[in-house]
């Protein structure tokens, strides 16, 4: 997840009771009506206790990579 998107998600999580574990973050995000891509990012978080939203942000930036379709390579043929 890029930093901008992670910071936006962090803003949506302001108010979640901390410390929190992944299930609590997910439940709070659902109540906040976050976008499905953001829920996927939260789902990718390690199962651990988060004492601050900065810890969540750090893990989001370092662990979440959205699934993408492979890009076809051009071989120069028509």
C-alpha positions, 0 to 999 in steps of 0.5 A, spaced: 500 500 500 502 506 498 504 511 503 498 516 501 493 510 501 495 508 508 495 515 511 488 516 509 486 509 512 489 511 518 485 517 518 479 513 518 481 508 523 482 514 528 477 513 534 478 505 534 480 503 541 487 501 542 491 497 543 487 493 538 488 486 534 487 485 527 480 483 528 478 489 532 481 494 526 477 490 521 471 491 525 472 498 526 473 499 519 467 496 517 463 500 521 467 506 518 464 504 511 472 503 508 473 501 501 474 494 500 481 495 498 482 498 504 479 492 508 483 487 504 489 491 506 487 491 513 486 483 512 493 483 510 496 485 517 500 481 521 496 478 527 499 482 532 497 487 537 497 494 535 498 499 540 498 505 536 495 507 529 502 509 527 504 501 528 498 500 523 501 505 518 508 502 518 505 495 517 500 497 512 506 500 508 511 494 509 506 488 508 500 490 503 501 489 496 495 488 492 494 483 487 495 485 480 494 481 473 500 480 470 502 485 465 503 482 458 510 483 455 511 485 448 515 481 444 516 486 438 511 482 433 505 484 430 
